[in-house]
Structure formats: structure tokens, C-alpha cells
Amino acid sequence: MVAALTSIALGDFMGKMQMNIYRSRRFPQPLIKLTSPAQKDVTRQYIVWGLFLTAFYLQSHNAFNVGFFSLQWNGEEVAAIGIGGTPKLAGPLGVLGTTPPTENIKVDYAFYGGTAELGKDAVFMTIIASLLEVAPQAANDKIHETVINYLNNEPAAFIVTPTEASRGARGPSFSNRVLIDVLVQTADYYAASNTYRQLELKISVDNVMVAQGAFVRRASLGSLGFSNATEQEQSAA
């Protein structure tokens, strides 16, 4: 699901996308089948929102198996999302995967704050919420201010702050595209470590540090100097 949202988030948010059966290069399962009435192309924002709500439903109901979800807008179905199962297509599967970035993006990680975990679901739902927040933004636009993302029912929060070096007119910048790549790398890092503790991130582009971030306990935002309501936060009930 993270890989699907990542690929879709880099496209034109108000543009159209094809309905098909997709798999991720990184995670071949589960398959994601997108359909619509008459198999017409669908505005990308509906699919982004639909994938987020599907992930939220699956997580909250602990139901990570085959499912079919109808996406409706103003009472009319605009698309449907099928999760899992076996594809029934004569042709090849569509492949979800991000366009390789032109920048050399590196993230250095360090767990901190003891052995208590944030929880697997909390971490991945926070990553998905962060992708939902960045999806409507132009991929190459710079990020100038601290971003805080979290879900109201999850204990984790994601914070990232650009460095002074990234705010300059010259040199590498911390863009929305870089943030998306960082979120995917972080999902991979958490999954590979199978540890879901608080995590510090140092983000470099072309060997220049452009941002610092962390996955933290949401309850600790106040002690870190952040309130639970910021200009760029993404929260959901």
C-alpha cells in the first residue's frame, strides 16, 4: 500500500490515471486492482484518498486479506479498489514504481529513546498519512517549514525540518519529491529491521544535509516544542 501511494503521489493530483491491476516492484503482494464504471480513467485524487481510507479500514479492523472497496463521491461510484487475490488479465500487470530521482538521496537512521516501540501499525499508518499530505503538492516544490504528520488515533508522529542549506537559492533542496523518496526508504528500513521504535533521520541530497526528522511519540510533541496543531500537519480522526 505504501508503494502504491508513493507511485501515485508523484503524478498530477488532479490528472487522470488508468484503471488496471497493479503490483509494486518492491512488494509484489498484495495486488491492487483499480476499476471504475466503464473502465474510464479516474482523477488521481480519488485513488489517493481511496487507498488511504482502505489502508485505514484494513488496519483498524485487522483485516489484511482480500477485500473490495467502492469509492463514492456525492453518492456516485467513481472507482473501486480490490486488494489481494489472483489477477484475471490476458495482458501483463501494471507496475507501480517511482521514477528514479535525479538526486542522490541518502538517509542516515538511528533508533533512540529506549526499547519501547511505537508499533508497526502506527508507523506505517503515519507514513501513509504523510504520503497523503504530500500528494497534492508539486513534486519539485521546495519544503521551507517544519512538517508534522500524524493520525489522531495513532501514537506516532513524523516530524521533518529543512536545514538552512536547503533553503538557499543554490545547491540541493528539500523538495516534495525528496520527501516522498525518504518516506519509502523509511518504510523499507522499518520493515527490514522489524523494529518500530522512535527513529531519527538525517537526510542528504548530493552529499549535502537538507533536512532532519524523526518518528516520535505523538505525546512528546509538546516537550519537543511543537503543539498538536501546526500549519502543515495532517491529522485524521
C-alpha positions in Angstrom: 0.0 0.0 0.0 2.9 2.4 0.8 4.5 1.6 -2.6 1.2 2.2 -4.4 0.6 5.6 -2.7 4.2 6.6 -3.4 3.9 6.0 -7.1 0.6 7.7 -7.4 1.6 10.6 -5.3 4.2 11.7 -7.8 1.7 12.2 -10.5 -0.6 15.1 -11.3 -3.1 15.1 -8.3 -6.0 16.4 -10.4 -4.9 14.4 -13.5 -6.4 11.1 -14.7 -5.0 7.7 -14.2 -5.7 4.3 -15.8 -7.6 1.6 -14.1 -5.7 -1.6 -14.0 -4.3 -4.4 -11.8 -1.0 -3.3 -10.3 1.8 -4.7 -8.2 4.7 -3.0 -6.7 8.3 -3.7 -7.8 9.3 -3.6 -4.1 6.4 -5.6 -2.7 4.7 -7.9 -5.3 2.0 -8.7 -2.9 -0.7 -7.7 -2.4 -2.0 -7.0 -5.8 -4.1 -3.8 -6.1 -6.9 -3.8 -8.7 -8.4 -0.4 -9.7 -11.7 -0.4 -11.5 -14.3 2.2 -12.5 -17.6 2.4 -14.3 -17.0 1.6 -17.9 -13.2 1.3 -17.0 -12.8 5.1 -17.6 -9.7 6.9 -16.3 -10.3 8.4 -12.9 -9.0 11.6 -11.3 -5.9 10.7 -9.2 -7.1 12.4 -6.1 -9.9 9.9 -5.7 -7.5 7.0 -5.9 -5.1 8.6 -3.3 -8.0 9.2 -0.9 -9.4 5.7 -1.6 -6.1 3.9 -0.9 -5.7 5.9 2.3 -9.2 5.0 3.6 -8.7 1.4 2.5 -5.4 1.2 4.4 -7.1 2.8 7.5 -10.0 0.3 7.3 -7.8 -2.7 7.0 -5.5 -1.6 9.8 -8.4 -0.7 12.2 -10.2 -4.0 11.5 -7.0 -6.1 11.5 -8.3 -7.5 8.2 -5.2 -7.8 5.9 -6.7 -10.1 3.3 -8.7 -10.0 0.1 -11.2 -7.1 0.1 -13.2 -4.9 -2.3 -13.9 -1.3 -1.6 -16.3 1.1 -3.5 -15.2 4.7 -3.8 -18.1 7.1 -3.9 -18.3 10.9 -4.5 -21.6 12.7 -4.0 -23.4 9.4 -3.9 -22.0 8.0 -7.2 -19.3 5.4 -7.5 -16.2 6.8 -9.2 -13.9 3.8 -8.7 -13.3 0.6 -6.7 -10.2 -0.9 -5.1 -9.6 -4.6 -4.8 -6.9 -5.8 -2.5 -5.2 -9.2 -3.0 -6.4 -12.2 -5.0 -5.2 -13.5 -8.3 -5.2 -11.3 -11.4 -7.5 -12.3 -14.3 -5.9 -10.4 -17.2 -4.7 -11.6 -20.5 -2.1 -8.9 -20.6 0.8 -8.1 -18.2 0.2 -6.4 -14.9 0.8 -2.7 -14.5 3.8 -2.0 -12.3 3.7 0.6 -9.6 7.2 2.2 -9.0 8.6 5.6 -8.5 10.6 7.3 -11.2 14.2 7.1 -10.1 15.2 10.5 -8.6 17.8 12.6 -10.4 19.3 13.5 -7.0 21.5 11.2 -4.8 19.2 10.9 -1.8 20.6 9.3 1.3 19.0 8.8 4.7 21.0 8.0 7.9 18.9 6.4 10.6 19.4 5.9 14.3 16.9 4.4 16.8 16.7 6.2 20.1 14.6 6.6 23.2 14.8 3.1 24.7 13.3 -0.2 23.7 9.6 0.7 23.8 8.0 0.5 20.4 5.6 2.9 18.6 4.0 -0.2 16.9 4.1 -1.4 13.4 0.6 -0.2 12.5 1.2 3.2 14.0 4.4 3.7 12.0 3.0 2.6 8.6 -0.2 4.5 9.0 1.8 7.6 9.8 3.9 7.1 6.7 0.7 6.7 4.6 -0.8 9.8 6.2 2.4 11.7 5.3 2.1 10.5 1.7 -1.5 11.6 1.6 -0.4 15.1 2.8 2.4 15.5 0.2 0.4 14.0 -2.8 -1.4 17.3 -3.8 1.8 19.3 -3.8 4.0 19.8 -6.9 6.8 17.2 -6.7 9.6 19.7 -7.3 8.4 22.4 -5.0 10.7 23.2 -2.0 9.7 22.5 1.5 10.6 25.6 3.6 9.0 24.9 7.0 8.7 22.1 9.5 6.2 19.4 8.6 4.4 17.4 11.3 2.1 14.5 10.3 0.1 12.1 12.5 -3.3 10.4 12.9 -5.3 11.3 15.9 -5.9 7.6 16.8 -2.2 6.6 16.5 0.6 7.2 19.0 3.3 8.0 16.4 4.1 11.3 14.7 6.5 12.2 11.9 8.5 15.5 12.1 10.9 16.8 9.4 12.6 20.2 9.3 14.7 21.6 6.3 18.2 22.8 7.0 19.4 26.3 6.3 21.5 24.8 3.4 18.4 23.5 1.7 16.6 26.9 1.9 19.2 28.7 -0.2 18.8 29.6 -3.9 21.8 27.4 -4.8 22.7 23.8 -4.1 20.4 20.9 -3.4 16.9 21.4 -1.9 14.5 19.5 0.2 11.6 19.0 -2.2 8.3 17.1 -2.1 9.9 14.5 -4.4 12.7 14.0 -1.9 10.3 13.7 1.0 8.3 11.0 -0.9 11.5 9.1 -1.5 12.6 9.4 2.1 9.2 8.0 3.3 9.6 5.0 1.1 13.2 4.4 2.2 12.0 4.7 5.8 9.2 2.2 5.3 11.8 -0.2 3.9 14.1 0.5 6.8 11.5 -0.2 9.4 10.3 -3.4 7.7 13.9 -4.7 7.3 14.7 -4.0 10.9 11.4 -5.4 12.2 11.7 -2.8 15.0 9.3 0.0 15.3 10.9 2.3 17.9 11.4 6.1 17.7 13.8 6.9 14.8 16.0 9.8 13.9 16.6 10.7 10.2 19.3 12.8 8.7 18.5 13.4 5.0 21.2 14.3 2.5 20.9 15.2 -1.2 24.1 15.1 -3.3 26.1 14.8 0.0 24.5 18.0 1.5 22.3 17.6 4.5 18.9 19.1 3.5 16.7 18.1 6.4 16.5 16.3 9.8 13.5 14.4 11.0 12.2 11.8 13.4 9.4 9.3 14.1 8.4 10.1 17.7 5.7 9.5 20.2 2.9 12.0 19.5 2.5 12.6 23.2 6.1 14.1 23.2 5.4 16.8 20.6 4.8 19.4 23.3 8.1 18.6 25.1 9.9 18.9 21.7 8.5 22.4 21.2 5.6 21.5 18.9 1.9 21.8 19.6 -0.6 19.2 18.4 -1.9 21.7 15.7 0.5 23.1 13.2 0.1 24.8 9.8 1.3 21.8 7.8 0.2 18.9 9.8 -2.0 16.1 8.5 -4.4 14.7 11.1 -7.4 12.5 10.8 -10.0 11.4 13.3 
